[in-house]
Amino acid sequence: MSASYERIMGRAVIDQAFGAKLLAEPEATIKGSGLEFTDEEMATLTAKLVARKATFESSKLTLQEALAAWGA
């Protein structure tokens, strides 16, 4: 993935409010981040975030643990 992908995920891990917003509204948050993604990256990242949200909601992990455990 791109440097933008790494930056947005890094921010989500260290900024709890941003991470929560990213999981709640992935597409809007990604578009509002000021980072550039290809259409393919956007679709992949959005799909992964929707799946991660489901995992997070069904686990006892904190938001940061769920995003950090994603790894990539």
Backbone as CSV, one residue per row, in Angstrom:
resi,resn,N_x,N_y,N_z,CA_x,CA_y,CA_z,C_x,C_y,C_z
1,MET,0.837,-1.185,0.000,0.000,0.000,0.000,0.885,1.253,0.000
2,SER,0.252,2.357,-0.210,0.943,3.632,-0.370,1.343,4.268,0.960
3,ALA,2.129,5.326,0.845,2.519,6.096,2.026,1.273,6.708,2.682
4,SER,0.277,7.089,1.884,-0.967,7.639,2.435,-1.674,6.613,3.307
5,TYR,-1.662,5.370,2.851,-2.269,4.279,3.625,-1.564,4.155,4.978
6,GLU,-0.247,4.138,4.948,0.515,4.022,6.190,0.257,5.207,7.118
7,ARG,0.155,6.388,6.554,-0.093,7.582,7.371,-1.478,7.559,8.015
8,ILE,-2.494,7.167,7.243,-3.846,7.184,7.802,-3.998,6.117,8.891
9,MET,-3.382,4.951,8.680,-3.470,3.897,9.686,-2.658,4.259,10.922
10,GLY,-1.505,4.872,10.730,-0.706,5.328,11.869,-1.462,6.349,12.706
11,ARG,-2.108,7.274,12.033,-2.906,8.279,12.746,-4.058,7.631,13.501
12,ALA,-4.690,6.638,12.875,-5.819,5.956,13.518,-5.382,5.246,14.794
13,VAL,-4.163,4.733,14.806,-3.663,4.014,15.979,-3.319,4.985,17.113
14,ILE,-2.726,6.129,16.785,-2.289,7.037,17.852,-3.330,8.077,18.250
15,ASP,-4.310,8.334,17.388,-5.347,9.332,17.665,-6.689,8.609,17.807
16,GLN,-7.093,8.376,19.039,-8.296,7.578,19.304,-9.543,8.159,18.655
17,ALA,-9.708,9.451,18.695,-10.897,10.076,18.095,-10.910,9.872,16.580
18,PHE,-9.760,10.047,15.952,-9.672,9.835,14.510,-9.920,8.372,14.166
19,GLY,-9.356,7.460,14.942,-9.558,6.031,14.710,-11.020,5.642,14.820
20,ALA,-11.703,6.186,15.819,-13.129,5.896,15.992,-13.935,6.442,14.810
21,LYS,-13.582,7.650,14.368,-14.273,8.241,13.224,-14.001,7.430,11.960
22,LEU,-12.762,6.957,11.797,-12.397,6.162,10.627,-13.196,4.866,10.574
23,LEU,-13.393,4.235,11.716,-14.190,3.005,11.745,-15.677,3.282,11.551
24,ALA,-16.157,4.398,12.100,-17.588,4.721,12.004,-17.980,5.193,10.609
25,GLU,-17.130,5.997,9.996,-17.422,6.585,8.681,-16.178,6.511,7.802
26,PRO,-15.801,5.310,7.374,-14.529,5.163,6.672,-14.377,6.043,5.429
27,GLU,-15.328,6.005,4.541,-15.169,6.735,3.281,-15.073,8.244,3.503
28,ALA,-15.959,8.794,4.311,-15.944,10.233,4.567,-14.667,10.654,5.289
29,THR,-14.221,9.846,6.235,-13.015,10.176,6.986,-11.781,10.110,6.097
30,ILE,-11.716,9.105,5.242,-10.590,8.981,4.324,-10.563,10.184,3.382
31,LYS,-11.706,10.523,2.814,-11.772,11.661,1.889,-11.425,12.967,2.590
32,GLY,-11.811,13.102,3.838,-11.538,14.321,4.596,-10.151,14.384,5.208
33,SER,-9.365,13.347,5.034,-8.038,13.292,5.652,-7.005,14.163,4.948
34,GLY,-7.293,14.540,3.714,-6.323,15.316,2.955,-5.272,14.452,2.275
35,LEU,-5.365,13.147,2.452,-4.436,12.221,1.820,-5.039,11.733,0.507
36,GLU,-4.178,11.364,-0.422,-4.661,10.914,-1.722,-4.559,9.404,-1.850
37,PHE,-5.639,8.817,-2.345,-5.719,7.377,-2.561,-6.256,7.130,-3.963
38,THR,-5.790,6.063,-4.592,-6.382,5.655,-5.861,-7.761,5.082,-5.564
39,ASP,-8.569,4.928,-6.591,-9.892,4.334,-6.400,-9.761,2.924,-5.822
40,GLU,-8.783,2.183,-6.307,-8.569,0.815,-5.819,-8.167,0.809,-4.347
41,GLU,-7.251,1.710,-3.970,-6.841,1.801,-2.565,-8.021,2.188,-1.690
42,MET,-8.827,3.130,-2.165,-9.994,3.588,-1.408,-10.956,2.435,-1.165
43,ALA,-11.240,1.661,-2.204,-12.159,0.530,-2.079,-11.595,-0.525,-1.133
44,THR,-10.318,-0.824,-1.268,-9.684,-1.830,-0.414,-9.665,-1.373,1.043
45,LEU,-9.243,-0.146,1.272,-9.169,0.378,2.633,-10.549,0.436,3.278
46,THR,-11.551,0.894,2.542,-12.908,0.962,3.082,-13.415,-0.431,3.454
47,ALA,-13.194,-1.403,2.577,-13.635,-2.777,2.856,-12.926,-3.344,4.081
48,LYS,-11.635,-3.089,4.198,-10.879,-3.587,5.348,-11.351,-2.927,6.643
49,LEU,-11.667,-1.639,6.568,-12.143,-0.948,7.773,-13.512,-1.463,8.214
50,VAL,-14.380,-1.752,7.274,-15.695,-2.311,7.618,-15.508,-3.663,8.305
51,ALA,-14.610,-4.481,7.776,-14.328,-5.789,8.394,-13.683,-5.623,9.761
52,ARG,-12.762,-4.671,9.889,-12.083,-4.429,11.172,-13.080,-3.934,12.205
53,LYS,-14.033,-3.115,11.790,-15.052,-2.612,12.711,-15.853,-3.767,13.291
54,ALA,-16.220,-4.719,12.453,-16.972,-5.882,12.923,-16.155,-6.685,13.925
55,THR,-14.874,-6.858,13.646,-13.986,-7.582,14.564,-13.859,-6.832,15.883
56,PHE,-13.669,-5.526,15.793,-13.522,-4.692,16.988,-14.774,-4.753,17.856
57,GLU,-15.930,-4.653,17.238,-17.188,-4.644,17.984,-17.482,-5.981,18.648
58,SER,-16.948,-7.072,18.098,-17.216,-8.387,18.675,-16.093,-8.872,19.599
59,SER,-15.099,-8.017,19.820,-13.971,-8.419,20.662,-13.887,-7.526,21.899
60,LYS,-12.931,-7.836,22.725,-12.704,-7.014,23.907,-11.460,-6.153,23.737
61,LEU,-10.999,-6.001,22.496,-9.837,-5.174,22.219,-10.205,-3.704,22.305
62,THR,-9.228,-2.878,22.650,-9.442,-1.443,22.551,-9.352,-1.060,21.087
63,LEU,-9.803,0.107,20.766,-9.738,0.592,19.388,-8.307,0.539,18.868
64,GLN,-7.350,1.038,19.638,-5.965,1.050,19.199,-5.429,-0.365,19.003
65,GLU,-5.780,-1.293,19.881,-5.338,-2.677,19.727,-5.913,-3.299,18.459
66,ALA,-7.177,-3.029,18.189,-7.808,-3.591,16.993,-7.156,-3.058,15.726
67,LEU,-6.880,-1.750,15.680,-6.256,-1.169,14.499,-4.801,-1.593,14.384
68,ALA,-4.075,-1.608,15.487,-2.668,-2.009,15.463,-2.512,-3.475,15.103
69,ALA,-3.420,-4.319,15.567,-3.355,-5.750,15.273,-3.596,-6.026,13.802
70,TRP,-4.217,-5.088,13.125,-4.477,-5.220,11.703,-3.168,-5.431,10.967
71,GLY,-2.163,-4.636,11.337,-0.825,-4.811,10.797,-0.604,-4.284,9.402
72,ALA,-1.580,-4.343,8.548,-1.361,-3.844,7.187,-2.646,-3.725,6.420
